[in-house]
Structures are given as C-alpha cells and as structure tokens.
Amino acid sequence: MTSFTAIDFETAHPQKWSICQVGLVRVENGIVSEKISLLVQPPKNFYWGKFIDIHGITPEQTITAPTFEIVWQKIEPFIKEQIVVAHNGFAFDFPCLKNALAYYDITEPRYQKHCTYKLYKKNLATLCQENNISLNHHDALSDANACTELFNLYLRRNN
C-alpha cells in the first residue's frame, strides 16, 4: 500500500506566494491518518475581490491566522521526502509551495510530485461528479480530500 500526502492551496491573489488556506490529507499504507485545514494570513493580509469570490476566504478571517512560515512548521513533515499529490499540482499547488517558501526564505525540501490532473486529464469538479466524490470546490481540505480519493482510485486501477 502506498503512503502519500494530498495537498491543496487557496491564494489571496495571483501571486503564488499569497497562500490563504492549506488543506492536507495524509494517507499511510492506504488509510487516511490525518487531515489538516488551516487558514493562513497572506503577506500584508491583502486579497483581490475576485479571489474572495472564488474561495470565500476574507481578510477578516485571516487577520489573526498564522503566516506561512509558522504553518510550514506544522505541514513540513507531511511534505519533506514524501510522495505529494495535488490536482493541477504542476501548474498551481507545487509552484505555490515553492514561491511561499522562497518568500519566507525557507529552503524547499525534496519531495516526489504527482498530479491527478495529469493522470486523468479532467478538471476536479468533473472527476468528482463522474466518480461520486463529495466536493466543496475551492475549500482546500475538500479539494485535498477529492484528490486523495482520485489518487487512491488511480493506484487501485493501476496496481
């Protein structure tokens, strides 16, 4: 059985370092062992309205949230030297992580990257509908949960 971490980020504006929510699901030997959903205060707690419209997270919700360098201490063990899966990860989530780490001058760890978009070549909402997976799209934990189910489905079909 495979162990991996599914991750999803929401951002406050187009800069990929502006993470405002982290959703993470840890799978150990095929079983979900941990789920984490954290609000993150983006730099200067600055948001674009268009992004608030997408995910519903507001500056008022993150004004007292920890900044990414604090959140990183909690999520690093789930990423460093691990298999990490994200939907559209190579275009969005992995660059978000890289850019947020660089913003706070933190060295990016080594980890193995997998993308369910590359595996299925369909968007997350469509895949969830086709596979009867619950989704509250653009809630980071819900997106990470969906990614977990899709990656597990892929592993079962291809092993």
Backbone as JSON Lines, residues from 0, in Angstrom:
{"i":0,"aa":"M","n":[0.83,-1.19,0.0],"ca":[0.0,0.0,0.0],"c":[0.87,1.25,0.0]}
{"i":1,"aa":"T","n":[0.4,2.26,-0.66],"ca":[1.17,3.49,-0.82],"c":[0.83,4.5,0.27]}
{"i":2,"aa":"S","n":[1.83,5.21,0.73],"ca":[1.65,6.34,1.63],"c":[1.94,7.62,0.86]}
{"i":3,"aa":"F","n":[1.1,8.63,1.07],"ca":[1.28,9.89,0.36],"c":[0.55,11.0,1.09]}
{"i":4,"aa":"T","n":[0.82,12.23,0.66],"ca":[0.13,13.41,1.16],"c":[-0.55,14.09,-0.01]}
{"i":5,"aa":"A","n":[-1.86,14.34,0.12],"ca":[-2.57,15.15,-0.87],"c":[-2.66,16.56,-0.3]}
{"i":6,"aa":"I","n":[-2.42,17.55,-1.14],"ca":[-2.39,18.93,-0.66],"c":[-3.11,19.85,-1.63]}
{"i":7,"aa":"D","n":[-3.69,20.91,-1.08],"ca":[-4.31,21.93,-1.91],"c":[-4.1,23.28,-1.23]}
{"i":8,"aa":"F","n":[-3.88,24.29,-2.05],"ca":[-3.73,25.66,-1.55],"c":[-4.78,26.55,-2.18]}
{"i":9,"aa":"E","n":[-5.24,27.54,-1.43],"ca":[-6.01,28.65,-1.96],"c":[-5.15,29.89,-1.78]}
{"i":10,"aa":"T","n":[-5.25,30.82,-2.71],"ca":[-4.43,32.04,-2.64],"c":[-5.31,33.28,-2.58]}
{"i":11,"aa":"A","n":[-4.72,34.35,-2.05],"ca":[-5.43,35.61,-1.84],"c":[-5.47,36.48,-3.1]}
{"i":12,"aa":"H","n":[-4.52,36.24,-3.99],"ca":[-4.42,36.99,-5.26],"c":[-3.51,36.21,-6.2]}
{"i":13,"aa":"P","n":[-3.22,36.72,-7.41],"ca":[-2.49,35.91,-8.39],"c":[-1.07,35.49,-8.0]}
{"i":14,"aa":"Q","n":[-0.43,36.21,-7.09],"ca":[0.93,35.81,-6.7],"c":[0.86,34.48,-5.95]}
{"i":15,"aa":"K","n":[1.61,33.51,-6.43],"ca":[1.5,32.17,-5.88],"c":[1.99,32.07,-4.43]}
{"i":16,"aa":"W","n":[2.7,33.08,-3.93],"ca":[3.12,33.05,-2.53],"c":[2.04,33.54,-1.58]}
{"i":17,"aa":"S","n":[0.87,33.94,-2.11],"ca":[-0.18,34.54,-1.28],"c":[-1.14,33.49,-0.71]}
{"i":18,"aa":"I","n":[-0.61,32.38,-0.23],"ca":[-1.43,31.29,0.31],"c":[-2.3,31.81,1.47]}
{"i":19,"aa":"C","n":[-3.61,31.49,1.4],"ca":[-4.51,31.88,2.49],"c":[-5.2,30.68,3.12]}
{"i":20,"aa":"Q","n":[-5.08,29.51,2.51],"ca":[-5.6,28.28,3.11],"c":[-4.8,27.08,2.62]}
{"i":21,"aa":"V","n":[-4.54,26.16,3.54],"ca":[-3.88,24.9,3.24],"c":[-4.84,23.78,3.62]}
{"i":22,"aa":"G","n":[-5.03,22.85,2.7],"ca":[-5.75,21.62,3.0],"c":[-4.82,20.46,2.74]}
{"i":23,"aa":"L","n":[-4.73,19.54,3.68],"ca":[-3.77,18.44,3.57],"c":[-4.41,17.16,4.1]}
{"i":24,"aa":"V","n":[-4.22,16.07,3.36],"ca":[-4.69,14.76,3.79],"c":[-3.5,13.82,3.72]}
{"i":25,"aa":"R","n":[-3.2,13.17,4.84],"ca":[-2.09,12.2,4.88],"c":[-2.67,10.79,4.84]}
{"i":26,"aa":"V","n":[-2.12,9.99,3.93],"ca":[-2.51,8.59,3.78],"c":[-1.29,7.74,4.13]}
{"i":27,"aa":"E","n":[-1.47,6.83,5.08],"ca":[-0.41,5.9,5.49],"c":[-0.88,4.49,5.14]}
{"i":28,"aa":"N","n":[-0.13,3.83,4.26],"ca":[-0.46,2.47,3.85],"c":[-1.93,2.34,3.42]}
{"i":29,"aa":"G","n":[-2.37,3.3,2.64],"ca":[-3.71,3.25,2.07],"c":[-4.83,3.76,2.96]}
{"i":30,"aa":"I","n":[-4.52,4.18,4.19],"ca":[-5.54,4.64,5.14],"c":[-5.29,6.09,5.51]}
{"i":31,"aa":"V","n":[-6.33,6.91,5.48],"ca":[-6.2,8.31,5.88],"c":[-5.82,8.37,7.35]}
{"i":32,"aa":"S","n":[-4.69,8.99,7.66],"ca":[-4.22,9.06,9.04],"c":[-4.35,10.45,9.63]}
{"i":33,"aa":"E","n":[-4.45,11.46,8.77],"ca":[-4.55,12.83,9.28],"c":[-5.13,13.75,8.22]}
{"i":34,"aa":"K","n":[-5.93,14.72,8.7],"ca":[-6.47,15.76,7.83],"c":[-6.2,17.1,8.51]}
{"i":35,"aa":"I","n":[-5.71,18.05,7.73],"ca":[-5.39,19.37,8.28],"c":[-6.0,20.43,7.37]}
{"i":36,"aa":"S","n":[-6.69,21.37,7.96],"ca":[-7.2,22.53,7.24],"c":[-6.8,23.76,8.04]}
{"i":37,"aa":"L","n":[-6.01,24.63,7.43],"ca":[-5.51,25.81,8.14],"c":[-5.71,27.07,7.31]}
{"i":38,"aa":"L","n":[-6.24,28.09,7.96],"ca":[-6.22,29.41,7.34],"c":[-4.84,30.0,7.54]}
{"i":39,"aa":"V","n":[-4.38,30.75,6.57],"ca":[-3.03,31.34,6.59],"c":[-3.18,32.82,6.28]}
{"i":40,"aa":"Q","n":[-2.49,33.65,7.06],"ca":[-2.51,35.07,6.75],"c":[-1.52,35.35,5.62]}
{"i":41,"aa":"P","n":[-2.01,35.76,4.46],"ca":[-1.08,36.07,3.37],"c":[-0.31,37.35,3.69]}
{"i":42,"aa":"P","n":[0.81,37.59,3.02],"ca":[1.57,38.82,3.26],"c":[0.69,40.07,3.19]}
{"i":43,"aa":"K","n":[0.81,40.9,4.21],"ca":[0.04,42.14,4.35],"c":[-1.48,41.88,4.43]}
{"i":44,"aa":"N","n":[-1.88,40.61,4.55],"ca":[-3.3,40.21,4.61],"c":[-4.09,40.83,3.46]}
{"i":45,"aa":"F","n":[-3.45,40.89,2.31],"ca":[-4.01,41.55,1.12],"c":[-4.7,40.54,0.21]}
{"i":46,"aa":"Y","n":[-5.93,40.85,-0.22],"ca":[-6.73,39.99,-1.08],"c":[-7.25,40.75,-2.28]}
{"i":47,"aa":"W","n":[-7.44,40.03,-3.37],"ca":[-8.21,40.54,-4.5],"c":[-9.64,40.05,-4.35]}
{"i":48,"aa":"G","n":[-10.6,40.92,-4.62],"ca":[-12.01,40.55,-4.51],"c":[-12.39,39.35,-5.35]}
{"i":49,"aa":"K","n":[-11.81,39.26,-6.54],"ca":[-12.08,38.14,-7.44],"c":[-11.72,36.8,-6.79]}
{"i":50,"aa":"F","n":[-10.65,36.8,-6.0],"ca":[-10.21,35.56,-5.34],"c":[-11.11,35.24,-4.15]}
{"i":51,"aa":"I","n":[-11.57,36.28,-3.45],"ca":[-12.54,36.06,-2.37],"c":[-13.8,35.43,-2.95]}
{"i":52,"aa":"D","n":[-14.21,35.9,-4.13],"ca":[-15.4,35.34,-4.79],"c":[-15.22,33.86,-5.11]}
{"i":53,"aa":"I","n":[-14.0,33.44,-5.4],"ca":[-13.73,32.04,-5.75],"c":[-13.8,31.14,-4.51]}
{"i":54,"aa":"H","n":[-13.07,31.51,-3.45],"ca":[-12.97,30.6,-2.29],"c":[-13.72,31.07,-1.05]}
{"i":55,"aa":"G","n":[-14.14,32.31,-1.01],"ca":[-14.91,32.8,0.12],"c":[-14.11,33.17,1.35]}
{"i":56,"aa":"I","n":[-12.79,33.12,1.27],"ca":[-11.95,33.48,2.41],"c":[-11.67,34.98,2.35]}
{"i":57,"aa":"T","n":[-11.83,35.65,3.49],"ca":[-11.7,37.11,3.54],"c":[-10.54,37.53,4.46]}
{"i":58,"aa":"P","n":[-10.06,38.77,4.31],"ca":[-9.01,39.26,5.21],"c":[-9.44,39.22,6.68]}
{"i":59,"aa":"E","n":[-10.72,39.4,6.94],"ca":[-11.21,39.36,8.32],"c":[-11.01,37.97,8.93]}
{"i":60,"aa":"Q","n":[-11.11,36.94,8.1],"ca":[-10.94,35.57,8.58],"c":[-9.47,35.22,8.85]}
{"i":61,"aa":"T","n":[-8.55,35.9,8.16],"ca":[-7.13,35.54,8.31],"c":[-6.32,36.57,9.09]}
{"i":62,"aa":"I","n":[-6.95,37.63,9.58],"ca":[-6.21,38.68,10.28],"c":[-5.44,38.13,11.49]}
{"i":63,"aa":"T","n":[-5.99,37.12,12.16],"ca":[-5.3,36.54,13.32],"c":[-4.69,35.17,13.02]}
{"i":64,"aa":"A","n":[-4.78,34.74,11.75],"ca":[-4.22,33.44,11.36],"c":[-2.69,33.52,11.31]}
{"i":65,"aa":"P","n":[-2.02,32.39,11.51],"ca":[-0.56,32.39,11.39],"c":[-0.12,32.64,9.95]}
{"i":66,"aa":"T","n":[1.06,33.2,9.79],"ca":[1.62,33.38,8.45],"c":[2.24,32.05,7.99]}
{"i":67,"aa":"F","n":[2.59,31.98,6.7],"ca":[3.01,30.7,6.14],"c":[4.24,30.11,6.82]}
{"i":68,"aa":"E","n":[5.19,30.94,7.23],"ca":[6.4,30.33,7.82],"c":[6.08,29.61,9.13]}
{"i":69,"aa":"I","n":[5.02,30.0,9.81],"ca":[4.57,29.3,11.03],"c":[3.82,28.03,10.64]}
{"i":70,"aa":"V","n":[2.92,28.14,9.67],"ca":[2.16,26.99,9.18],"c":[3.11,25.92,8.62]}
{"i":71,"aa":"W","n":[4.18,26.36,7.96],"ca":[5.14,25.43,7.37],"c":[5.69,24.46,8.42]}
{"i":72,"aa":"Q","n":[5.92,24.92,9.63],"ca":[6.45,24.04,10.68],"c":[5.51,22.87,10.96]}
{"i":73,"aa":"K","n":[4.22,23.09,10.78],"ca":[3.24,22.03,11.02],"c":[3.11,21.08,9.83]}
{"i":74,"aa":"I","n":[3.23,21.61,8.6],"ca":[2.98,20.76,7.43],"c":[4.25,20.16,6.81]}
{"i":75,"aa":"E","n":[5.41,20.7,7.15],"ca":[6.66,20.19,6.55],"c":[6.83,18.68,6.68]}
{"i":76,"aa":"P","n":[6.55,18.06,7.84],"ca":[6.76,16.6,7.94],"c":[5.9,15.8,6.96]}
{"i":77,"aa":"F","n":[4.8,16.37,6.5],"ca":[3.92,15.67,5.57],"c":[4.37,15.84,4.12]}
{"i":78,"aa":"I","n":[5.37,16.71,3.9],"ca":[5.83,17.01,2.54],"c":[7.27,16.57,2.32]}
{"i":79,"aa":"K","n":[8.15,16.9,3.23],"ca":[9.58,16.61,3.08],"c":[9.82,15.11,2.89]}
{"i":80,"aa":"E","n":[10.47,14.77,1.78],"ca":[10.83,13.38,1.43],"c":[9.61,12.48,1.27]}
{"i":81,"aa":"Q","n":[8.45,13.04,0.96],"ca":[7.21,12.28,0.82],"c":[6.74,12.28,-0.63]}
{"i":82,"aa":"I","n":[5.78,11.43,-0.92],"ca":[5.03,11.5,-2.16],"c":[3.93,12.52,-1.91]}
{"i":83,"aa":"V","n":[3.85,13.56,-2.74],"ca":[2.86,14.61,-2.57],"c":[2.02,14.7,-3.84]}
{"i":84,"aa":"V","n":[0.7,14.7,-3.66],"ca":[-0.23,14.69,-4.78],"c":[-1.1,15.94,-4.71]}
{"i":85,"aa":"A","n":[-1.33,16.56,-5.86],"ca":[-2.25,17.7,-5.95],"c":[-2.95,17.65,-7.29]}
{"i":86,"aa":"H","n":[-4.14,18.21,-7.36],"ca":[-4.84,18.3,-8.65],"c":[-4.41,19.6,-9.31]}
{"i":87,"aa":"N","n":[-3.88,19.49,-10.51],"ca":[-3.27,20.62,-11.22],"c":[-2.02,21.11,-10.47]}
{"i":88,"aa":"G","n":[-1.37,20.18,-9.82],"ca":[-0.23,20.49,-8.95],"c":[0.94,21.17,-9.64]}
{"i":89,"aa":"F","n":[1.27,20.72,-10.86],"ca":[2.44,21.29,-11.53],"c":[2.2,22.72,-11.98]}
{"i":90,"aa":"A","n":[0.95,23.06,-12.26],"ca":[0.62,24.43,-12.69],"c":[0.31,25.35,-11.51]}
{"i":91,"aa":"F","n":[-0.14,24.78,-10.38],"ca":[-0.58,25.66,-9.3],"c":[0.0,25.3,-7.93]}
{"i":92,"aa":"D","n":[-0.36,24.17,-7.36],"ca":[-0.03,23.91,-5.96],"c":[1.47,23.78,-5.69]}
{"i":93,"aa":"F","n":[2.2,23.07,-6.53],"ca":[3.64,22.94,-6.3],"c":[4.35,24.29,-6.46]}
{"i":94,"aa":"P","n":[4.0,25.1,-7.48],"ca":[4.57,26.46,-7.53],"c":[4.15,27.33,-6.34]}
{"i":95,"aa":"C","n":[2.94,27.16,-5.84],"ca":[2.53,27.92,-4.63],"c":[3.47,27.6,-3.48]}
{"i":96,"aa":"L","n":[3.7,26.31,-3.26],"ca":[4.59,25.92,-2.16],"c":[5.99,26.48,-2.37]}
{"i":97,"aa":"K","n":[6.52,26.31,-3.58],"ca":[7.87,26.8,-3.88],"c":[7.97,28.31,-3.66]}
{"i":98,"aa":"N","n":[6.98,29.06,-4.15],"ca":[7.01,30.52,-4.04],"c":[6.8,31.01,-2.61]}
{"i":99,"aa":"A","n":[5.91,30.36,-1.87],"ca":[5.69,30.76,-0.47],"c":[6.95,30.49,0.36]}
{"i":100,"aa":"L","n":[7.59,29.36,0.13],"ca":[8.84,29.06,0.84],"c":[9.91,30.09,0.49]}
{"i":101,"aa":"A","n":[10.04,30.42,-0.79],"ca":[11.03,31.41,-1.22],"c":[10.72,32.78,-0.61]}
{"i":102,"aa":"Y","n":[9.44,33.15,-0.55],"ca":[9.05,34.44,0.02],"c":[9.56,34.57,1.46]}
{"i":103,"aa":"Y","n":[9.49,33.46,2.21],"ca":[9.93,33.48,3.61],"c":[11.37,32.98,3.77]}
{"i":104,"aa":"D","n":[12.08,32.86,2.64],"ca":[13.49,32.44,2.65],"c":[13.69,31.09,3.33]}
{"i":105,"aa":"I","n":[12.8,30.15,3.0],"ca":[12.88,28.79,3.52],"c":[13.25,27.88,2.35]}
{"i":106,"aa":"T","n":[14.2,27.0,2.57],"ca":[14.65,26.08,1.53],"c":[13.54,25.07,1.21]}
{"i":107,"aa":"E","n":[13.26,24.89,-0.06],"ca":[12.26,23.91,-0.46],"c":[12.82,22.51,-0.28]}
{"i":108,"aa":"P","n":[12.08,21.64,0.41],"ca":[12.58,20.27,0.6],"c":[12.4,19.44,-0.66]}
{"i":109,"aa":"R","n":[13.06,18.32,-0.68],"ca":[12.84,17.36,-1.76],"c":[11.57,16.59,-1.47]}
{"i":110,"aa":"Y","n":[10.77,16.39,-2.49],"ca":[9.58,15.55,-2.38],"c":[9.19,15.09,-3.77]}
{"i":111,"aa":"Q","n":[8.46,14.0,-3.84],"ca":[8.05,13.42,-5.12],"c":[6.66,13.96,-5.48]}
{"i":112,"aa":"K","n":[6.55,14.58,-6.65],"ca":[5.32,15.26,-7.06],"c":[4.49,14.4,-8.01]}
{"i":113,"aa":"H","n":[3.17,14.34,-7.72],"ca":[2.22,13.67,-8.61],"c":[1.01,14.57,-8.77]}
{"i":114,"aa":"C","n":[0.4,14.52,-9.95],"ca":[-0.72,15.41,-10.25],"c":[-1.89,14.59,-10.79]}
{"i":115,"aa":"T","n":[-3.03,14.67,-10.11],"ca":[-4.19,13.92,-10.59],"c":[-4.77,14.52,-11.88]}
{"i":116,"aa":"Y","n":[-4.52,15.79,-12.13],"ca":[-4.96,16.35,-13.43],"c":[-4.18,15.69,-14.56]}
{"i":117,"aa":"K","n":[-2.88,15.5,-14.38],"ca":[-2.07,14.85,-15.42],"c":[-2.49,13.39,-15.6]}
{"i":118,"aa":"L","n":[-2.9,12.74,-14.5],"ca":[-3.32,11.33,-14.58],"c":[-4.65,11.16,-15.29]}
{"i":119,"aa":"Y","n":[-5.6,12.07,-15.02],"ca":[-6.97,11.92,-15.53],"c":[-7.31,12.86,-16.7]}
{"i":120,"aa":"K","n":[-6.58,13.96,-16.8],"ca":[-6.79,14.96,-17.87],"c":[-8.21,15.54,-17.87]}
{"i":121,"aa":"K","n":[-8.75,15.74,-16.67],"ca":[-10.06,16.37,-16.49],"c":[-10.02,17.25,-15.25]}
{"i":122,"aa":"N","n":[-10.91,18.24,-15.2],"ca":[-10.91,19.11,-14.02],"c":[-11.5,18.39,-12.81]}
{"i":123,"aa":"L","n":[-11.23,18.93,-11.65],"ca":[-11.58,18.28,-10.4],"c":[-13.1,18.12,-10.24]}
{"i":124,"aa":"A","n":[-13.86,19.15,-10.55],"ca":[-15.31,19.07,-10.38],"c":[-15.91,17.97,-11.26]}
{"i":125,"aa":"T","n":[-15.46,17.87,-12.5],"ca":[-15.95,16.83,-13.42],"c":[-15.6,15.45,-12.9]}
{"i":126,"aa":"L","n":[-14.36,15.27,-12.47],"ca":[-13.92,13.97,-11.95],"c":[-14.72,13.56,-10.71]}
{"i":127,"aa":"C","n":[-14.98,14.52,-9.84],"ca":[-15.74,14.21,-8.63],"c":[-17.16,13.8,-8.98]}
{"i":128,"aa":"Q","n":[-17.75,14.49,-9.94],"ca":[-19.1,14.14,-10.38],"c":[-19.12,12.73,-10.99]}
{"i":129,"aa":"E","n":[-18.16,12.45,-11.84],"ca":[-18.1,11.14,-12.52],"c":[-17.84,9.99,-11.55]}
{"i":130,"aa":"N","n":[-17.13,10.28,-10.45],"ca":[-16.74,9.22,-9.52],"c":[-17.47,9.27,-8.18]}
{"i":131,"aa":"N","n":[-18.54,10.07,-8.13],"ca":[-19.35,10.17,-6.91],"c":[-18.53,10.57,-5.69]}
{"i":132,"aa":"I","n":[-17.65,11.55,-5.87],"ca":[-16.8,12.06,-4.79],"c":[-17.37,13.4,-4.34]}
{"i":133,"aa":"S","n":[-17.56,13.53,-3.04],"ca":[-18.07,14.78,-2.48],"c":[-17.04,15.9,-2.68]}
{"i":134,"aa":"L","n":[-17.53,17.09,-3.06],"ca":[-16.62,18.21,-3.29],"c":[-17.28,19.54,-2.96]}
{"i":135,"aa":"N","n":[-16.64,20.3,-2.09],"ca":[-16.96,21.71,-1.86],"c":[-15.81,22.47,-2.5]}
{"i":136,"aa":"H","n":[-15.91,22.67,-3.81],"ca":[-14.78,23.16,-4.61],"c":[-14.23,24.48,-4.08]}
{"i":137,"aa":"H","n":[-12.93,24.57,-4.03],"ca":[-12.15,25.71,-3.56],"c":[-12.15,25.86,-2.05]}
{"i":138,"aa":"D","n":[-12.58,24.83,-1.34],"ca":[-12.22,24.68,0.07],"c":[-11.01,23.75,0.02]}
{"i":139,"aa":"A","n":[-9.89,24.21,0.55],"ca":[-8.63,23.47,0.36],"c":[-8.7,22.04,0.9]}
{"i":140,"aa":"L","n":[-9.33,21.82,2.05],"ca":[-9.41,20.46,2.57],"c":[-10.32,19.59,1.7]}
{"i":141,"aa":"S","n":[-11.43,20.13,1.25],"ca":[-12.32,19.36,0.38],"c":[-11.61,18.99,-0.93]}
{"i":142,"aa":"D","n":[-10.88,19.93,-1.5],"ca":[-10.12,19.65,-2.73],"c":[-9.04,18.59,-2.47]}
{"i":143,"aa":"A","n":[-8.35,18.67,-1.33],"ca":[-7.32,17.68,-0.99],"c":[-7.95,16.31,-0.76]}
{"i":144,"aa":"N","n":[-9.12,16.28,-0.11],"ca":[-9.85,15.01,0.08],"c":[-10.19,14.39,-1.26]}
{"i":145,"aa":"A","n":[-10.71,15.19,-2.18],"ca":[-11.07,14.69,-3.5],"c":[-9.84,14.16,-4.23]}
{"i":146,"aa":"C","n":[-8.75,14.88,-4.12],"ca":[-7.5,14.45,-4.75],"c":[-7.04,13.11,-4.16]}
{"i":147,"aa":"T","n":[-7.19,12.95,-2.85],"ca":[-6.84,11.69,-2.18],"c":[-7.64,10.54,-2.78]}
{"i":148,"aa":"E","n":[-8.96,10.73,-2.89],"ca":[-9.81,9.67,-3.43],"c":[-9.46,9.35,-4.87]}
{"i":149,"aa":"L","n":[-9.17,10.37,-5.66],"ca":[-8.8,10.15,-7.06],"c":[-7.46,9.42,-7.19]}
{"i":150,"aa":"F","n":[-6.49,9.79,-6.36],"ca":[-5.18,9.13,-6.43],"c":[-5.3,7.68,-5.96]}
{"i":151,"aa":"N","n":[-6.07,7.44,-4.9],"ca":[-6.29,6.06,-4.44],"c":[-6.98,5.23,-5.53]}
{"i":152,"aa":"L","n":[-7.95,5.82,-6.22],"ca":[-8.64,5.15,-7.32],"c":[-7.64,4.8,-8.43]}
{"i":153,"aa":"Y","n":[-6.79,5.74,-8.76],"ca":[-5.76,5.51,-9.78],"c":[-4.83,4.36,-9.35]}
{"i":154,"aa":"L","n":[-4.4,4.38,-8.09],"ca":[-3.5,3.33,-7.59],"c":[-4.17,1.95,-7.65]}
{"i":155,"aa":"R","n":[-5.43,1.87,-7.27],"ca":[-6.15,0.59,-7.31],"c":[-6.28,0.08,-8.74]}
{"i":156,"aa":"R","n":[-6.52,0.97,-9.69],"ca":[-6.72,0.55,-11.08],"c":[-5.4,0.2,-11.78]}
{"i":157,"aa":"N","n":[-4.29,0.69,-11.24],"ca":[-3.01,0.52,-11.93],"c":[-2.0,-0.31,-11.16]}
{"i":158,"aa":"N","n":[-2.43,-1.03,-10.16],"ca":[-1.5,-1.91,-9.42],"c":[-1.97,-3.35,-9.47]}
